[in-house]
Amino acid sequence: MAKTLELEFGTEFGKTARISVDNPKEPIDEAQLKLSMEQIIASDVFFTATGKLAVAKGARVIDRNVVEYEIG
């Protein structure tokens, strides 16, 4: 089972940009998450094809199960 925390931001040109974090620490503290996203925006380190990160839109944890089968 693999989990990923996906942070969703609005950019300066009105598009959406995402940052993924593997194996997030759970449970997710929503207040800390919001603060962290605001700090990411304020740091101005990320620039995307659709502009700088401008606003925190949301976040989600994606839980993925992978079952591998050996054939041969």
N, C-alpha and C positions, 0 to 999 in steps of 0.2 A: 504494500500500500504506500503510495507516494502522495504527499500533500504539498500544495503550493499556495502561498498567499499572493493574490493578485491585487495590486494597488491601481486604481483607475483615476486618472487626472484629466482635467480639461486643459487644453493648450490655449495659447494666446490667439490662435486663429480659429477657435471654436471646434476643434477636433478633439478626439479622445486618444490618450496615450496610456500604456500600461507598463508597470514594472512588476516582475515576478520574483518572489523570494521562496526558495526551496526550503522545505522542512521548518515551517514557522513554529515558534514557541506557542504552545496552547496552554490554557485557554487564551484567546485573543482579548486583550484589554482595549475596548473601543475608544476610551478617552486617550490612552497612550498612542493608539493607532492614528487617531486624528491629529494629535500633536506631532507625531513623527512625519506624517504626510505634509503638514504645514512647514516643518523644518526642511524637508526635502525641497519644497517649492522655494522657500526663502534662501536656501543655499545656492540656488541657480546653477547647479552643476550639470543638470541634464538638459539637453537640447535635442529635440526630435525633428523629423522632416516637416512636422506641422507646427513648429515653434516651441517656445519655452513652456514649461509646466506652469499653469496659472491658478488652478483651483482643484481641490480634492473633491472627487465626485463619488467615490465609493471604494469598497474593498470586498473581497470574497476569498474564502478558502476553497480550493478545488481538491477534492479527494479522488485519487485515481487508483484503481486496482488493476494490476497486470498479472495475468496468468500465462506463464511460458510453458510450451510443450516441446519436448525433445523428440524430434522425428529423425529416424535413421540410425 
